[in-house]
Amino acid sequence: MQRNQSGSDDRARRARALRRVQFGLFALVVGLVAFRLTNDDLAPADESALFGLTAAAGLLIGVLERYRAGLAKRPR
């Protein structure tokens, strides 16, 4: 019984850590979008790079959310 409770605590700890990572990535996305909107003199290559970074961070948030949801569904 102790082992099962420990596994449950481990999943909860991992889920909290993933939430923190997701929040950091969301802050990065907001910062990149704000930077892109405030700087009008960006070269097209820089604009493309910022868009790629923003899209990659957004996609990673979705992947982590799916993994975190899977942690919550596993039997306790």
C-alpha positions, 0 to 999 in steps of 0.5 A: 500500500505504501508503494502505491501511495508513493507512486501517486505522489510521484505523479502529482509531483511530475504534474506540478513540474509540468505545469510550471514548465508550461507556464514558463513556455506560455510566458515565452510565447507572450514575450515573443509576440510582444517583441514581434509587435513592438519592433517594426524594423525586423528583417524578414528572416528575423520575423520568420525565426520569431514566428517559428520559435513562437509556434514551436513553444505553443506546440510544446505546451500542447504536447506537455498538456497531453502528457500531463493529462495522461498522468492524471488518468493513470490508475492510482 
